[in-house]
Amino acid sequence: MAYLQNADDTKLLDRLQENGDYDRLLQEAKEYDQGDAIDLEHAFKSPIQNRGDDLLDEDDYYAVVYNNKVGGTYDIMRKVSEQEVRSMIERYGLPDNVSKDVKAVVKDMVAEQFAEMTARRMPVFEMENEEMLQVQYNKETDHLDVGTVTNAGLAVKHSFAYDHSCTLDANLQGVHEQLSEMPEYQHERTDIGDVDNDGILDEVTREEEQLVEEVEEEVYCRRGR
């Protein structure tokens, strides 16, 4: 909520600390609460974040941390619930700079959304070459892993960083689009040729060319009888 380092700002708090009047020190610290939105860059699970930090006093709503380095500094913190953090992210999205603890909350949120989705239907991509690819969210790496299912689990072939500025559905759509551009998941093409003997040059897949050859062979055998 506030970081105080200037001697003019810390004078009263210094005197209260020297006198051991921590209750009043906490009351004075509360006056710095202007009701601003949660600062996700400076939201932490613990008030102790730096070497030399000393938690002077706290109650259910506020905490004051003192550090005697660089002349003595005070961190004045407002306590919020994890649900408040989640609600803020859901309402306003995720800013570029957030603390590591907030990132952990965001990963939990995505993992929960993904688990809820897979309880209804498993996200599977059917590629142009008819290969089936399954998707999983990896909370440890914060990536969407794509691969094929084996007895040992998912054999990961590709991994895509999760974009927290987009919804889960948008992330899955983006992954599918990137996979679709990969040559390995597209139909392989043959050289242009007149495969059906109609005087028109055609471009067909190898599967289609093989089918045409089989049909021609069958016709030839019948003519030979």
N, C-alpha and C positions, 0 to 999 in steps of 0.2 A: 504493500500500500504506500509506503514511504521509506526513503533511504536518507538518513540524516548524517551529514559529515561536517558541515560548517559549524564552527564553535558557537556562533550566534544561535543556531538552531538547537544545538545539543546542551546549551548551558543549563536549562531547567532540569532536563533529564539527568544530566551529570550530577547535579546537586541532590536530586532525589535518590539516585543510585548510591552516592556517597553516604547518605543518611540511612540507607537500607529501607527506604519507604517505597517498596515495590508496588504496593497496591495503588498508591497515588500515581506512581510512574505509569502504570498500565492505564489508569483513567486519563492521564494527560495524552498518552499515545492514541487513545481512541478518538481524540479530537481531530486527528489527521484523516479520518475516514470521511471522504467526500461523496461516498456512495457510487463511486465509479464502477464500471463493468470489470469483471475478472480479467486480470492481466495474465493471459495464458503463457506468456514468456517467463513470468516469475511466479508460477503456481507450482508448489512442491508438496510432496507427501510429508516432509519433515521441515520444521523451521530452521534446523541446523544444516547449513549448506557449505560453509567455508571453514577452513582451519582457524581456530581461535574464536569461533562463535560460542556465545554463552546465552542460553535462554534465561532471561531475567525473571519473567513472569508471564502467565497466560491464564485465560479463562476459557469458557466455551466458545467465545467469539473472536478473541484477539490474542496476539502474542507479541512480545518485544524481545528481540535478540540484540545483544551487545557484542562488539568485537573491539578489543583494545588496540588493535593494530592501526597504523596510519592516523594516530591521534585520537582514535576512538570513534566508532560509528554505531548507528542504531538502525536495525531493520524493524519496521512496524508492519505487522502482518494481520490481515483479516482472514478468519477461518471460513471456508466454504465446504460444502459437501461434494463428493464426487458426482452426485446426480446433478448438481448445479453446473458443474463443468461440462457434463454430457449435454445438458439442455442448451447451454450456450453454443456448443459446437454444432448441435443439430439445427439451431436457429440461425446462426450467423456464419457457419462454415469454419474451416480451420485456417488461421493466419499462417504466414510463412515461418515465423519464429515462435516456437513453443518449447517449453521445458521438456526434458527427457521423461518426467513423470506424466505429463500431459500426453506425450506420444504413446506411452504405455496404455493410457486410458483409451486413446483413439484406436489402437490395435485391438484392444478388447472389444470395442464397439463393432469393428469390422468382423472380427471372428464370430461374434454373437449373431450378426446379420447373416453371415455366410452359413452358420449352423442352422439358422431358421430357414434359410432358402433350401438347403440340402435336405431338410426334413420333409419338404414338400416335393422337391425334384432335384436330382443331381445335375449340376450344370455340365453338359457334355456338348462338345462341338463336333458336328459332322462335316468334315472337310470335303472339298470338291473331288478329291480322289477317293472319297468314301471312307477314309480313315476316321476312326472315332477317337477323340481326345477328351480326357477328363481334366477338370480344373479343381484346384484346391487353394485355399488361402493359407499361407505360411506366416503365422504371427511373429515368429522369431526373426525372419528376414524382411517382413512387411512386403512380401511379393505374392503374386498369383502364379502358382506353379502349374504347368501344363504337361501332360504326358499320358502314358498308357497304364492301365491297371494290371498289376501282377499279383501273384500270391503274397509277395512281400510288401505290397502296397503300391503307391504310385511311383512309376519309373519316370522321373522328371526329365523332359526333353528341352523345355523352354521355361524361363522364369521372367516375369514382368513386374517392375516396381509398381506398387499400388499408388494411385493418384488420389489423395484425400480431398482434393478440390472437387471431385466428381462422386456420384453415387456408385453403389456396387454394380448396378445394372450397366451404367455407363462404362465402368472399368472392364466388365466382361465383354461388352460390345467392342471396346477398343482393342482388347486382346484378340478377339476373333478377327477383326479387320487386319491386324498385323500378321496373324497366322495365315490368313487367306492370301497375303501378298508373297508368302514364301513359296518358291518353286516346288519344294518337296511335297506340298499339299495341293498342287494343281495337277490337272490332267496333262500328261506328257503329249506333245504334238509331234506329228510326223511331217515329212516334207510334203509340200503341196503336190497333189497328183490326181489323176482321174480314176479314182478307185472304183467307181460304179459304172465306168465305160459309157457315160452319157454325154461325153464331149465337154463337160464342165469340170474345171479344176476344183478340187475339194481339199480342205484341211481338216483332218480327222484325228481322233485320239488313237493311240496304239491298240486299245481294246477294240475300237470300231474296225480298224484295218485288219486285225486278226479275225474278226467275225466275217468280214467280206471274203478273206482268203478261204475260210472254212466253207462258206457258201459256194464259192467258185469250184472248190475241190469236189464238193458233193454233186454239183451239176455236171461236172466233167465225168465223174464216175458213172452217172446215170446215162450220159450220152454214149459212154463206151460199151454199154451192154448190148 
